[in-house]
Amino acid sequence: MPRLRKQLPAHLGAGELRYRGFQGPVDYEILGEPTSLRLGPLRLRGSFSATPDVAAEAFRAGEAELTLETGAAFRLTVIGHTEGSNVAYFEMRV
């Protein structure tokens, strides 16, 4: 019998993305509760959508910072992007 995984709640919103050479608005989706993150190895996954150029440049930069609607800021490691797509995928940590 397969083991069922608990589904994490999705948090959607609009925030501000910053990486070297860019600061601007993005829409994001985070799987899990961002306020539950503490210092340590645990991370949440998510994605953000912007223009295809911004998503590609963020992926090339590798590291970014996302400020949520609540004002909380988190460090991102951008782990995926498909050329021409307006979506990039990330792991988020405090």
PDB file of N, CA, C and O in Angstrom, chain B, residues numbered from 101:
ATOM      1  N   MET B 101       0.837  -1.164   0.000  1.00  0.00           N
ATOM      2  CA  MET B 101       0.000   0.000   0.000  1.00  0.00           C
ATOM      3  C   MET B 101       0.894   1.244   0.000  1.00  0.00           C
ATOM      4  O   MET B 101       1.791   1.354   0.836  1.00  0.00           O
ATOM      5  N   PRO B 102       0.663   2.182  -0.925  1.00  0.00           N
ATOM      6  CA  PRO B 102       1.523   3.364  -0.974  1.00  0.00           C
ATOM      7  C   PRO B 102       1.310   4.261   0.242  1.00  0.00           C
ATOM      8  O   PRO B 102       0.212   4.369   0.787  1.00  0.00           O
ATOM      9  N   ARG B 103       2.374   4.879   0.628  1.00  0.00           N
ATOM     10  CA  ARG B 103       2.321   5.792   1.770  1.00  0.00           C
ATOM     11  C   ARG B 103       1.866   7.166   1.272  1.00  0.00           C
ATOM     12  O   ARG B 103       2.440   7.718   0.334  1.00  0.00           O
ATOM     13  N   LEU B 104       0.855   7.695   1.895  1.00  0.00           N
ATOM     14  CA  LEU B 104       0.337   8.990   1.494  1.00  0.00           C
ATOM     15  C   LEU B 104       1.117  10.105   2.164  1.00  0.00           C
ATOM     16  O   LEU B 104       1.429  10.034   3.353  1.00  0.00           O
ATOM     17  N   ARG B 105       1.427  11.129   1.394  1.00  0.00           N
ATOM     18  CA  ARG B 105       2.112  12.287   1.926  1.00  0.00           C
ATOM     19  C   ARG B 105       1.107  13.367   2.272  1.00  0.00           C
ATOM     20  O   ARG B 105       0.113  13.556   1.571  1.00  0.00           O
ATOM     21  N   LYS B 106       1.368  14.059   3.336  1.00  0.00           N
ATOM     22  CA  LYS B 106       0.511  15.171   3.719  1.00  0.00           C
ATOM     23  C   LYS B 106       0.673  16.298   2.697  1.00  0.00           C
ATOM     24  O   LYS B 106       1.791  16.682   2.355  1.00  0.00           O
ATOM     25  N   GLN B 107      -0.445  16.815   2.220  1.00  0.00           N
ATOM     26  CA  GLN B 107      -0.407  17.916   1.268  1.00  0.00           C
ATOM     27  C   GLN B 107      -0.164  19.221   2.017  1.00  0.00           C
ATOM     28  O   GLN B 107      -0.879  19.546   2.965  1.00  0.00           O
ATOM     29  N   LEU B 108       0.836  19.955   1.589  1.00  0.00           N
ATOM     30  CA  LEU B 108       1.131  21.242   2.199  1.00  0.00           C
ATOM     31  C   LEU B 108       0.210  22.305   1.612  1.00  0.00           C
ATOM     32  O   LEU B 108      -0.090  22.268   0.419  1.00  0.00           O
ATOM     33  N   PRO B 109      -0.239  23.243   2.424  1.00  0.00           N
ATOM     34  CA  PRO B 109      -1.086  24.315   1.903  1.00  0.00           C
ATOM     35  C   PRO B 109      -0.273  25.240   1.002  1.00  0.00           C
ATOM     36  O   PRO B 109       0.906  25.488   1.257  1.00  0.00           O
ATOM     37  N   ALA B 110      -0.900  25.742  -0.037  1.00  0.00           N
ATOM     38  CA  ALA B 110      -0.237  26.667  -0.953  1.00  0.00           C
ATOM     39  C   ALA B 110      -0.557  28.101  -0.545  1.00  0.00           C
ATOM     40  O   ALA B 110      -1.715  28.456  -0.328  1.00  0.00           O
ATOM     41  N   HIS B 111       0.473  28.904  -0.444  1.00  0.00           N
ATOM     42  CA  HIS B 111       0.313  30.321  -0.114  1.00  0.00           C
ATOM     43  C   HIS B 111       0.625  31.130  -1.366  1.00  0.00           C
ATOM     44  O   HIS B 111       1.745  31.105  -1.876  1.00  0.00           O
ATOM     45  N   LEU B 112      -0.373  31.840  -1.845  1.00  0.00           N
ATOM     46  CA  LEU B 112      -0.237  32.657  -3.048  1.00  0.00           C
ATOM     47  C   LEU B 112      -0.179  34.123  -2.668  1.00  0.00           C
ATOM     48  O   LEU B 112      -0.768  34.535  -1.669  1.00  0.00           O
ATOM     49  N   GLY B 113       0.523  34.903  -3.456  1.00  0.00           N
ATOM     50  CA  GLY B 113       0.566  36.330  -3.181  1.00  0.00           C
ATOM     51  C   GLY B 113       1.444  37.070  -4.162  1.00  0.00           C
ATOM     52  O   GLY B 113       1.999  36.489  -5.095  1.00  0.00           O
ATOM     53  N   ALA B 114       1.558  38.358  -3.933  1.00  0.00           N
ATOM     54  CA  ALA B 114       2.427  39.216  -4.734  1.00  0.00           C
ATOM     55  C   ALA B 114       3.506  39.751  -3.810  1.00  0.00           C
ATOM     56  O   ALA B 114       3.223  40.164  -2.685  1.00  0.00           O
ATOM     57  N   GLY B 115       4.727  39.743  -4.280  1.00  0.00           N
ATOM     58  CA  GLY B 115       5.837  40.199  -3.461  1.00  0.00           C
ATOM     59  C   GLY B 115       6.872  40.913  -4.295  1.00  0.00           C
ATOM     60  O   GLY B 115       6.643  41.248  -5.457  1.00  0.00           O
ATOM     61  N   GLU B 116       8.021  41.139  -3.677  1.00  0.00           N
ATOM     62  CA  GLU B 116       9.109  41.809  -4.365  1.00  0.00           C
ATOM     63  C   GLU B 116      10.336  40.907  -4.382  1.00  0.00           C
ATOM     64  O   GLU B 116      10.758  40.391  -3.347  1.00  0.00           O
ATOM     65  N   LEU B 117      10.893  40.728  -5.556  1.00  0.00           N
ATOM     66  CA  LEU B 117      12.080  39.895  -5.750  1.00  0.00           C
ATOM     67  C   LEU B 117      13.284  40.797  -5.928  1.00  0.00           C
ATOM     68  O   LEU B 117      13.216  41.811  -6.623  1.00  0.00           O
ATOM     69  N   ARG B 118      14.400  40.419  -5.290  1.00  0.00           N
ATOM     70  CA  ARG B 118      15.657  41.137  -5.461  1.00  0.00           C
ATOM     71  C   ARG B 118      16.771  40.154  -5.738  1.00  0.00           C
ATOM     72  O   ARG B 118      16.916  39.148  -5.042  1.00  0.00           O
ATOM     73  N   TYR B 119      17.544  40.443  -6.741  1.00  0.00           N
ATOM     74  CA  TYR B 119      18.802  39.749  -6.996  1.00  0.00           C
ATOM     75  C   TYR B 119      19.718  40.755  -7.667  1.00  0.00           C
ATOM     76  O   TYR B 119      19.285  41.856  -8.010  1.00  0.00           O
ATOM     77  N   ARG B 120      20.952  40.400  -7.854  1.00  0.00           N
ATOM     78  CA  ARG B 120      21.929  41.342  -8.400  1.00  0.00           C
ATOM     79  C   ARG B 120      21.435  41.935  -9.718  1.00  0.00           C
ATOM     80  O   ARG B 120      21.243  41.223 -10.703  1.00  0.00           O
ATOM     81  N   GLY B 121      21.236  43.243  -9.716  1.00  0.00           N
ATOM     82  CA  GLY B 121      20.823  43.943 -10.924  1.00  0.00           C
ATOM     83  C   GLY B 121      19.324  44.041 -11.136  1.00  0.00           C
ATOM     84  O   GLY B 121      18.891  44.585 -12.152  1.00  0.00           O
ATOM     85  N   PHE B 122      18.512  43.531 -10.209  1.00  0.00           N
ATOM     86  CA  PHE B 122      17.054  43.592 -10.387  1.00  0.00           C
ATOM     87  C   PHE B 122      16.361  43.715  -9.042  1.00  0.00           C
ATOM     88  O   PHE B 122      16.767  43.103  -8.054  1.00  0.00           O
ATOM     89  N   GLN B 123      15.310  44.516  -9.028  1.00  0.00           N
ATOM     90  CA  GLN B 123      14.401  44.604  -7.897  1.00  0.00           C
ATOM     91  C   GLN B 123      13.042  44.951  -8.481  1.00  0.00           C
ATOM     92  O   GLN B 123      12.880  45.994  -9.115  1.00  0.00           O
ATOM     93  N   GLY B 124      12.056  44.065  -8.265  1.00  0.00           N
ATOM     94  CA  GLY B 124      10.747  44.330  -8.828  1.00  0.00           C
ATOM     95  C   GLY B 124       9.693  43.353  -8.356  1.00  0.00           C
ATOM     96  O   GLY B 124       9.995  42.411  -7.623  1.00  0.00           O
ATOM     97  N   PRO B 125       8.447  43.577  -8.775  1.00  0.00           N
ATOM     98  CA  PRO B 125       7.321  42.764  -8.320  1.00  0.00           C
ATOM     99  C   PRO B 125       7.241  41.403  -9.018  1.00  0.00           C
ATOM    100  O   PRO B 125       7.579  41.270 -10.194  1.00  0.00           O
ATOM    101  N   VAL B 126       6.787  40.405  -8.269  1.00  0.00           N
ATOM    102  CA  VAL B 126       6.527  39.063  -8.804  1.00  0.00           C
ATOM    103  C   VAL B 126       5.306  38.492  -8.092  1.00  0.00           C
ATOM    104  O   VAL B 126       4.940  38.947  -7.008  1.00  0.00           O
ATOM    105  N   ASP B 127       4.686  37.502  -8.701  1.00  0.00           N
ATOM    106  CA  ASP B 127       3.646  36.712  -8.046  1.00  0.00           C
ATOM    107  C   ASP B 127       4.291  35.414  -7.598  1.00  0.00           C
ATOM    108  O   ASP B 127       5.120  34.857  -8.318  1.00  0.00           O
ATOM    109  N   TYR B 128       3.926  34.920  -6.418  1.00  0.00           N
ATOM    110  CA  TYR B 128       4.571  33.715  -5.909  1.00  0.00           C
ATOM    111  C   TYR B 128       3.545  32.706  -5.419  1.00  0.00           C
ATOM    112  O   TYR B 128       2.398  33.039  -5.121  1.00  0.00           O
ATOM    113  N   GLU B 129       4.005  31.446  -5.345  1.00  0.00           N
ATOM    114  CA  GLU B 129       3.254  30.355  -4.730  1.00  0.00           C
ATOM    115  C   GLU B 129       4.247  29.568  -3.894  1.00  0.00           C
ATOM    116  O   GLU B 129       5.260  29.088  -4.404  1.00  0.00           O
ATOM    117  N   ILE B 130       3.951  29.438  -2.601  1.00  0.00           N
ATOM    118  CA  ILE B 130       4.831  28.730  -1.680  1.00  0.00           C
ATOM    119  C   ILE B 130       4.066  27.543  -1.108  1.00  0.00           C
ATOM    120  O   ILE B 130       2.935  27.692  -0.644  1.00  0.00           O
ATOM    121  N   LEU B 131       4.685  26.361  -1.141  1.00  0.00           N
ATOM    122  CA  LEU B 131       4.064  25.158  -0.592  1.00  0.00           C
ATOM    123  C   LEU B 131       4.505  25.004   0.860  1.00  0.00           C
ATOM    124  O   LEU B 131       5.642  24.618   1.135  1.00  0.00           O
ATOM    125  N   GLY B 132       3.606  25.305   1.776  1.00  0.00           N
ATOM    126  CA  GLY B 132       3.909  25.260   3.198  1.00  0.00           C
ATOM    127  C   GLY B 132       3.684  26.620   3.820  1.00  0.00           C
ATOM    128  O   GLY B 132       3.327  27.580   3.136  1.00  0.00           O
ATOM    129  N   GLU B 133       3.894  26.693   5.106  1.00  0.00           N
ATOM    130  CA  GLU B 133       3.662  27.931   5.862  1.00  0.00           C
ATOM    131  C   GLU B 133       4.976  28.675   6.054  1.00  0.00           C
ATOM    132  O   GLU B 133       5.827  28.210   6.812  1.00  0.00           O
ATOM    133  N   PRO B 134       5.171  29.817   5.392  1.00  0.00           N
ATOM    134  CA  PRO B 134       6.435  30.551   5.523  1.00  0.00           C
ATOM    135  C   PRO B 134       6.750  30.979   6.950  1.00  0.00           C
ATOM    136  O   PRO B 134       7.921  31.032   7.326  1.00  0.00           O
ATOM    137  N   THR B 135       5.740  31.283   7.749  1.00  0.00           N
ATOM    138  CA  THR B 135       6.015  31.727   9.117  1.00  0.00           C
ATOM    139  C   THR B 135       6.544  30.608  10.001  1.00  0.00           C
ATOM    140  O   THR B 135       7.061  30.872  11.087  1.00  0.00           O
ATOM    141  N   SER B 136       6.423  29.355   9.548  1.00  0.00           N
ATOM    142  CA  SER B 136       6.915  28.229  10.340  1.00  0.00           C
ATOM    143  C   SER B 136       8.408  27.973  10.135  1.00  0.00           C
ATOM    144  O   SER B 136       8.995  27.175  10.865  1.00  0.00           O
ATOM    145  N   LEU B 137       9.030  28.632   9.161  1.00  0.00           N
ATOM    146  CA  LEU B 137      10.457  28.421   8.908  1.00  0.00           C
ATOM    147  C   LEU B 137      11.295  28.987  10.045  1.00  0.00           C
ATOM    148  O   LEU B 137      11.036  30.085  10.538  1.00  0.00           O
ATOM    149  N   ARG B 138      12.286  28.234  10.449  1.00  0.00           N
ATOM    150  CA  ARG B 138      13.239  28.649  11.475  1.00  0.00           C
ATOM    151  C   ARG B 138      14.645  28.452  10.911  1.00  0.00           C
ATOM    152  O   ARG B 138      14.828  27.792   9.889  1.00  0.00           O
ATOM    153  N   LEU B 139      15.628  29.028  11.586  1.00  0.00           N
ATOM    154  CA  LEU B 139      17.009  28.812  11.164  1.00  0.00           C
ATOM    155  C   LEU B 139      17.317  27.327  11.195  1.00  0.00           C
ATOM    156  O   LEU B 139      16.948  26.633  12.142  1.00  0.00           O
ATOM    157  N   GLY B 140      17.981  26.843  10.180  1.00  0.00           N
ATOM    158  CA  GLY B 140      18.337  25.438  10.114  1.00  0.00           C
ATOM    159  C   GLY B 140      18.218  24.922   8.698  1.00  0.00           C
ATOM    160  O   GLY B 140      18.070  25.704   7.758  1.00  0.00           O
ATOM    161  N   PRO B 141      18.281  23.616   8.539  1.00  0.00           N
ATOM    162  CA  PRO B 141      18.321  23.029   7.202  1.00  0.00           C
ATOM    163  C   PRO B 141      16.959  22.925   6.502  1.00  0.00           C
ATOM    164  O   PRO B 141      16.914  22.680   5.297  1.00  0.00           O
ATOM    165  N   LEU B 142      15.858  23.104   7.225  1.00  0.00           N
ATOM    166  CA  LEU B 142      14.554  22.946   6.588  1.00  0.00           C
ATOM    167  C   LEU B 142      14.274  24.075   5.608  1.00  0.00           C
ATOM    168  O   LEU B 142      14.618  25.233   5.845  1.00  0.00           O
ATOM    169  N   ARG B 143      13.633  23.702   4.489  1.00  0.00           N
ATOM    170  CA  ARG B 143      13.318  24.665   3.447  1.00  0.00           C
ATOM    171  C   ARG B 143      11.919  24.403   2.928  1.00  0.00           C
ATOM    172  O   ARG B 143      11.388  23.300   3.054  1.00  0.00           O
ATOM    173  N   LEU B 144      11.336  25.424   2.347  1.00  0.00           N
ATOM    174  CA  LEU B 144      10.062  25.284   1.647  1.00  0.00           C
ATOM    175  C   LEU B 144      10.326  25.468   0.165  1.00  0.00           C
ATOM    176  O   LEU B 144      11.271  26.149  -0.234  1.00  0.00           O
ATOM    177  N   ARG B 145       9.483  24.854  -0.639  1.00  0.00           N
ATOM    178  CA  ARG B 145       9.612  25.004  -2.084  1.00  0.00           C
ATOM    179  C   ARG B 145       8.496  25.863  -2.617  1.00  0.00           C
ATOM    180  O   ARG B 145       7.432  25.976  -2.010  1.00  0.00           O
ATOM    181  N   GLY B 146       8.750  26.468  -3.758  1.00  0.00           N
ATOM    182  CA  GLY B 146       7.736  27.306  -4.367  1.00  0.00           C
ATOM    183  C   GLY B 146       8.156  27.754  -5.743  1.00  0.00           C
ATOM    184  O   GLY B 146       9.139  27.272  -6.305  1.00  0.00           O
ATOM    185  N   SER B 147       7.395  28.683  -6.273  1.00  0.00           N
ATOM    186  CA  SER B 147       7.689  29.229  -7.596  1.00  0.00           C
ATOM    187  C   SER B 147       7.252  30.682  -7.626  1.00  0.00           C
ATOM    188  O   SER B 147       6.417  31.110  -6.829  1.00  0.00           O
ATOM    189  N   PHE B 148       7.821  31.428  -8.547  1.00  0.00           N
ATOM    190  CA  PHE B 148       7.365  32.785  -8.782  1.00  0.00           C
ATOM    191  C   PHE B 148       7.218  32.997 -10.274  1.00  0.00           C
ATOM    192  O   PHE B 148       7.886  32.349 -11.079  1.00  0.00           O
ATOM    193  N   SER B 149       6.336  33.913 -10.628  1.00  0.00           N
ATOM    194  CA  SER B 149       6.147  34.237 -12.040  1.00  0.00           C
ATOM    195  C   SER B 149       6.415  35.718 -12.250  1.00  0.00           C
ATOM    196  O   SER B 149       5.996  36.567 -11.463  1.00  0.00           O
ATOM    197  N   ALA B 150       7.111  35.997 -13.312  1.00  0.00           N
ATOM    198  CA  ALA B 150       7.476  37.351 -13.716  1.00  0.00           C
ATOM    199  C   ALA B 150       7.606  37.307 -15.242  1.00  0.00           C
ATOM    200  O   ALA B 150       7.042  36.414 -15.874  1.00  0.00           O
ATOM    201  N   THR B 151       8.313  38.222 -15.828  1.00  0.00           N
ATOM    202  CA  THR B 151       8.556  38.143 -17.261  1.00  0.00           C
ATOM    203  C   THR B 151       9.561  37.018 -17.521  1.00  0.00           C
ATOM    204  O   THR B 151      10.327  36.660 -16.627  1.00  0.00           O
ATOM    205  N   PRO B 152       9.566  36.461 -18.729  1.00  0.00           N
ATOM    206  CA  PRO B 152      10.542  35.398 -19.031  1.00  0.00           C
ATOM    207  C   PRO B 152      11.991  35.838 -18.810  1.00  0.00           C
ATOM    208  O   PRO B 152      12.816  35.032 -18.379  1.00  0.00           O
ATOM    209  N   ASP B 153      12.310  37.093 -19.096  1.00  0.00           N
ATOM    210  CA  ASP B 153      13.682  37.581 -18.903  1.00  0.00           C
ATOM    211  C   ASP B 153      14.057  37.627 -17.425  1.00  0.00           C
ATOM    212  O   ASP B 153      15.165  37.243 -17.051  1.00  0.00           O
ATOM    213  N   VAL B 154      13.142  38.091 -16.590  1.00  0.00           N
ATOM    214  CA  VAL B 154      13.406  38.168 -15.147  1.00  0.00           C
ATOM    215  C   VAL B 154      13.569  36.769 -14.571  1.00  0.00           C
ATOM    216  O   VAL B 154      14.475  36.532 -13.773  1.00  0.00           O
ATOM    217  N   ALA B 155      12.701  35.835 -14.965  1.00  0.00           N
ATOM    218  CA  ALA B 155      12.802  34.461 -14.467  1.00  0.00           C
ATOM    219  C   ALA B 155      14.127  33.821 -14.881  1.00  0.00           C
ATOM    220  O   ALA B 155      14.767  33.142 -14.078  1.00  0.00           O
ATOM    221  N   ALA B 156      14.536  34.036 -16.125  1.00  0.00           N
ATOM    222  CA  ALA B 156      15.799  33.467 -16.606  1.00  0.00           C
ATOM    223  C   ALA B 156      16.993  34.072 -15.887  1.00  0.00           C
ATOM    224  O   ALA B 156      17.910  33.347 -15.501  1.00  0.00           O
ATOM    225  N   GLU B 157      16.999  35.386 -15.700  1.00  0.00           N
ATOM    226  CA  GLU B 157      18.109  36.044 -15.013  1.00  0.00           C
ATOM    227  C   GLU B 157      18.192  35.629 -13.544  1.00  0.00           C
ATOM    228  O   GLU B 157      19.289  35.463 -13.010  1.00  0.00           O
ATOM    229  N   ALA B 158      17.046  35.461 -12.889  1.00  0.00           N
ATOM    230  CA  ALA B 158      17.046  35.006 -11.496  1.00  0.00           C
ATOM    231  C   ALA B 158      17.644  33.604 -11.399  1.00  0.00           C
ATOM    232  O   ALA B 158      18.397  33.307 -10.472  1.00  0.00           O
ATOM    233  N   PHE B 159      17.304  32.744 -12.360  1.00  0.00           N
ATOM    234  CA  PHE B 159      17.862  31.389 -12.379  1.00  0.00           C
ATOM    235  C   PHE B 159      19.374  31.441 -12.578  1.00  0.00           C
ATOM    236  O   PHE B 159      20.112  30.707 -11.921  1.00  0.00           O
ATOM    237  N   ARG B 160      19.834  32.299 -13.476  1.00  0.00           N
ATOM    238  CA  ARG B 160      21.274  32.424 -13.705  1.00  0.00           C
ATOM    239  C   ARG B 160      21.987  32.972 -12.472  1.00  0.00           C
ATOM    240  O   ARG B 160      23.107  32.565 -12.162  1.00  0.00           O
ATOM    241  N   ALA B 161      21.335  33.895 -11.773  1.00  0.00           N
ATOM    242  CA  ALA B 161      21.938  34.462 -10.561  1.00  0.00           C
ATOM    243  C   ALA B 161      22.033  33.408  -9.462  1.00  0.00           C
ATOM    244  O   ALA B 161      22.994  33.400  -8.692  1.00  0.00           O
ATOM    245  N   GLY B 162      21.035  32.512  -9.382  1.00  0.00           N
ATOM    246  CA  GLY B 162      21.074  31.419  -8.416  1.00  0.00           C
ATOM    247  C   GLY B 162      20.554  31.771  -7.035  1.00  0.00           C
ATOM    248  O   GLY B 162      19.885  30.952  -6.405  1.00  0.00           O
ATOM    249  N   GLU B 163      20.841  32.958  -6.554  1.00  0.00           N
ATOM    250  CA  GLU B 163      20.413  33.404  -5.224  1.00  0.00           C
ATOM    251  C   GLU B 163      19.571  34.666  -5.378  1.00  0.00           C
ATOM    252  O   GLU B 163      19.852  35.507  -6.232  1.00  0.00           O
ATOM    253  N   ALA B 164      18.545  34.791  -4.553  1.00  0.00           N
ATOM    254  CA  ALA B 164      17.691  35.977  -4.576  1.00  0.00           C
ATOM    255  C   ALA B 164      17.067  36.156  -3.200  1.00  0.00           C
ATOM    256  O   ALA B 164      17.255  35.334  -2.304  1.00  0.00           O
ATOM    257  N   GLU B 165      16.326  37.237  -3.050  1.00  0.00           N
ATOM    258  CA  GLU B 165      15.583  37.491  -1.822  1.00  0.00           C
ATOM    259  C   GLU B 165      14.155  37.846  -2.207  1.00  0.00           C
ATOM    260  O   GLU B 165      13.924  38.661  -3.100  1.00  0.00           O
ATOM    261  N   LEU B 166      13.203  37.225  -1.523  1.00  0.00           N
ATOM    262  CA  LEU B 166      11.791  37.474  -1.783  1.00  0.00           C
ATOM    263  C   LEU B 166      11.159  38.085  -0.549  1.00  0.00           C
ATOM    264  O   LEU B 166      11.247  37.529   0.546  1.00  0.00           O
ATOM    265  N   THR B 167      10.522  39.232  -0.730  1.00  0.00           N
ATOM    266  CA  THR B 167       9.769  39.876   0.339  1.00  0.00           C
ATOM    267  C   THR B 167       8.293  39.603   0.081  1.00  0.00           C
ATOM    268  O   THR B 167       7.760  39.962  -0.968  1.00  0.00           O
ATOM    269  N   LEU B 168       7.640  38.964   1.046  1.00  0.00           N
ATOM    270  CA  LEU B 168       6.238  38.587   0.903  1.00  0.00           C
ATOM    271  C   LEU B 168       5.319  39.774   1.167  1.00  0.00           C
ATOM    272  O   LEU B 168       5.771  40.842   1.580  1.00  0.00           O
ATOM    273  N   GLU B 169       4.012  39.574   0.922  1.00  0.00           N
ATOM    274  CA  GLU B 169       3.026  40.616   1.188  1.00  0.00           C
ATOM    275  C   GLU B 169       3.041  41.051   2.651  1.00  0.00           C
ATOM    276  O   GLU B 169       2.751  42.204   2.967  1.00  0.00           O
ATOM    277  N   THR B 170       3.379  40.128   3.531  1.00  0.00           N
ATOM    278  CA  THR B 170       3.406  40.422   4.967  1.00  0.00           C
ATOM    279  C   THR B 170       4.609  41.263   5.374  1.00  0.00           C
ATOM    280  O   THR B 170       4.659  41.770   6.495  1.00  0.00           O
ATOM    281  N   GLY B 171       5.576  41.416   4.480  1.00  0.00           N
ATOM    282  CA  GLY B 171       6.793  42.163   4.786  1.00  0.00           C
ATOM    283  C   GLY B 171       7.950  41.280   5.195  1.00  0.00           C
ATOM    284  O   GLY B 171       9.075  41.760   5.327  1.00  0.00           O
ATOM    285  N   ALA B 172       7.695  39.986   5.400  1.00  0.00           N
ATOM    286  CA  ALA B 172       8.759  39.050   5.769  1.00  0.00           C
ATOM    287  C   ALA B 172       9.655  38.783   4.558  1.00  0.00           C
ATOM    288  O   ALA B 172       9.165  38.587   3.446  1.00  0.00           O
ATOM    289  N   ALA B 173      10.960  38.777   4.780  1.00  0.00           N
ATOM    290  CA  ALA B 173      11.924  38.543   3.701  1.00  0.00           C
ATOM    291  C   ALA B 173      12.588  37.178   3.890  1.00  0.00           C
ATOM    292  O   ALA B 173      12.934  36.791   5.007  1.00  0.00           O
ATOM    293  N   PHE B 174      12.758  36.458   2.781  1.00  0.00           N
ATOM    294  CA  PHE B 174      13.363  35.126   2.800  1.00  0.00           C
ATOM    295  C   PHE B 174      14.402  35.019   1.693  1.00  0.00           C
ATOM    296  O   PHE B 174      14.269  35.622   0.629  1.00  0.00           O
ATOM    297  N   ARG B 175      15.434  34.240   1.970  1.00  0.00           N
ATOM    298  CA  ARG B 175      16.459  33.966   0.964  1.00  0.00           C
ATOM    299  C   ARG B 175      15.985  32.826   0.073  1.00  0.00           C
ATOM    300  O   ARG B 175      15.380  31.865   0.547  1.00  0.00           O
ATOM    301  N   LEU B 176      16.260  32.942  -1.202  1.00  0.00           N
ATOM    302  CA  LEU B 176      15.874  31.920  -2.160  1.00  0.00           C
ATOM    303  C   LEU B 176      17.094  31.345  -2.849  1.00  0.00           C
ATOM    304  O   LEU B 176      18.068  32.050  -3.116  1.00  0.00           O
ATOM    305  N   THR B 177      17.028  30.060  -3.129  1.00  0.00           N
ATOM    306  CA  THR B 177      17.944  29.417  -4.051  1.00  0.00           C
ATOM    307  C   THR B 177      17.090  29.027  -5.242  1.00  0.00           C
ATOM    308  O   THR B 177      16.214  28.170  -5.129  1.00  0.00           O
ATOM    309  N   VAL B 178      17.341  29.648  -6.375  1.00  0.00           N
ATOM    310  CA  VAL B 178      16.537  29.392  -7.574  1.00  0.00           C
ATOM    311  C   VAL B 178      17.060  28.109  -8.205  1.00  0.00           C
ATOM    312  O   VAL B 178      18.208  28.048  -8.645  1.00  0.00           O
ATOM    313  N   ILE B 179      16.206  27.078  -8.247  1.00  0.00           N
ATOM    314  CA  ILE B 179      16.662  25.743  -8.641  1.00  0.00           C
ATOM    315  C   ILE B 179      16.157  25.293  -9.999  1.00  0.00           C
ATOM    316  O   ILE B 179      16.609  24.263 -10.500  1.00  0.00           O
ATOM    317  N   GLY B 180      15.232  26.028 -10.617  1.00  0.00           N
ATOM    318  CA  GLY B 180      14.738  25.574 -11.903  1.00  0.00           C
ATOM    319  C   GLY B 180      14.063  26.652 -12.708  1.00  0.00           C
ATOM    320  O   GLY B 180      13.416  27.554 -12.175  1.00  0.00           O
ATOM    321  N   HIS B 181      14.235  26.530 -14.029  1.00  0.00           N
ATOM    322  CA  HIS B 181      13.592  27.441 -14.973  1.00  0.00           C
ATOM    323  C   HIS B 181      13.684  26.809 -16.346  1.00  0.00           C
ATOM    324  O   HIS B 181      14.711  26.224 -16.691  1.00  0.00           O
ATOM    325  N   THR B 182      12.622  26.918 -17.137  1.00  0.00           N
ATOM    326  CA  THR B 182      12.629  26.447 -18.513  1.00  0.00           C
ATOM    327  C   THR B 182      12.747  27.659 -19.424  1.00  0.00           C
ATOM    328  O   THR B 182      11.999  28.625 -19.273  1.00  0.00           O
ATOM    329  N   GLU B 183      13.679  27.616 -20.364  1.00  0.00           N
ATOM    330  CA  GLU B 183      13.922  28.746 -21.253  1.00  0.00           C
ATOM    331  C   GLU B 183      12.634  29.185 -21.934  1.00  0.00           C
ATOM    332  O   GLU B 183      11.915  28.369 -22.513  1.00  0.00           O
ATOM    333  N   GLY B 184      12.351  30.474 -21.860  1.00  0.00           N
ATOM    334  CA  GLY B 184      11.148  31.037 -22.466  1.00  0.00           C
ATOM    335  C   GLY B 184       9.945  31.064 -21.536  1.00  0.00           C
ATOM    336  O   GLY B 184       8.928  31.672 -21.869  1.00  0.00           O
ATOM    337  N   SER B 185      10.039  30.421 -20.380  1.00  0.00           N
ATOM    338  CA  SER B 185       8.932  30.378 -19.427  1.00  0.00           C
ATOM    339  C   SER B 185       8.995  31.600 -18.506  1.00  0.00           C
ATOM    340  O   SER B 185      10.065  32.167 -18.286  1.00  0.00           O
ATOM    341  N   ASN B 186       7.850  31.991 -17.977  1.00  0.00           N
ATOM    342  CA  ASN B 186       7.826  33.114 -17.042  1.00  0.00           C
ATOM    343  C   ASN B 186       7.832  32.643 -15.588  1.00  0.00           C
ATOM    344  O   ASN B 186       7.629  33.447 -14.678  1.00  0.00           O
ATOM    345  N   VAL B 187       8.063  31.343 -15.361  1.00  0.00           N
ATOM    346  CA  VAL B 187       8.051  30.768 -14.014  1.00  0.00           C
ATOM    347  C   VAL B 187       9.440  30.228 -13.667  1.00  0.00           C
ATOM    348  O   VAL B 187      10.092  29.576 -14.483  1.00  0.00           O
ATOM    349  N   ALA B 188       9.872  30.513 -12.443  1.00  0.00           N
ATOM    350  CA  ALA B 188      11.107  29.939 -11.911  1.00  0.00           C
ATOM    351  C   ALA B 188      10.763  29.270 -10.580  1.00  0.00           C
ATOM    352  O   ALA B 188       9.857  29.711  -9.873  1.00  0.00           O
ATOM    353  N   TYR B 189      11.485  28.213 -10.247  1.00  0.00           N
ATOM    354  CA  TYR B 189      11.222  27.424  -9.040  1.00  0.00           C
ATOM    355  C   TYR B 189      12.345  27.643  -8.047  1.00  0.00           C
ATOM    356  O   TYR B 189      13.501  27.827  -8.429  1.00  0.00           O
ATOM    357  N   PHE B 190      11.991  27.622  -6.751  1.00  0.00           N
ATOM    358  CA  PHE B 190      12.991  27.946  -5.736  1.00  0.00           C
ATOM    359  C   PHE B 190      12.795  27.123  -4.484  1.00  0.00           C
ATOM    360  O   PHE B 190      11.748  26.514  -4.264  1.00  0.00           O
ATOM    361  N   GLU B 191      13.849  27.125  -3.662  1.00  0.00           N
ATOM    362  CA  GLU B 191      13.800  26.656  -2.282  1.00  0.00           C
ATOM    363  C   GLU B 191      13.998  27.880  -1.419  1.00  0.00           C
ATOM    364  O   GLU B 191      14.856  28.718  -1.696  1.00  0.00           O
ATOM    365  N   MET B 192      13.200  27.981  -0.371  1.00  0.00           N
ATOM    366  CA  MET B 192      13.178  29.167   0.465  1.00  0.00           C
ATOM    367  C   MET B 192      13.674  28.832   1.865  1.00  0.00           C
ATOM    368  O   MET B 192      13.335  27.786   2.419  1.00  0.00           O
ATOM    369  N   ARG B 193      14.482  29.728   2.434  1.00  0.00           N
ATOM    370  CA  ARG B 193      14.978  29.535   3.800  1.00  0.00           C
ATOM    371  C   ARG B 193      15.039  30.893   4.486  1.00  0.00           C
ATOM    372  O   ARG B 193      14.943  31.938   3.843  1.00  0.00           O
ATOM    373  N   VAL B 194      15.200  30.856   5.796  1.00  0.00           N
ATOM    374  CA  VAL B 194      15.261  32.114   6.576  1.00  0.00           C
ATOM    375  C   VAL B 194      16.580  32.775   6.326  1.00  0.00           C
ATOM    376  O   VAL B 194      16.850  33.843   6.876  1.00  0.00           O
TER     377      VAL B 194
END
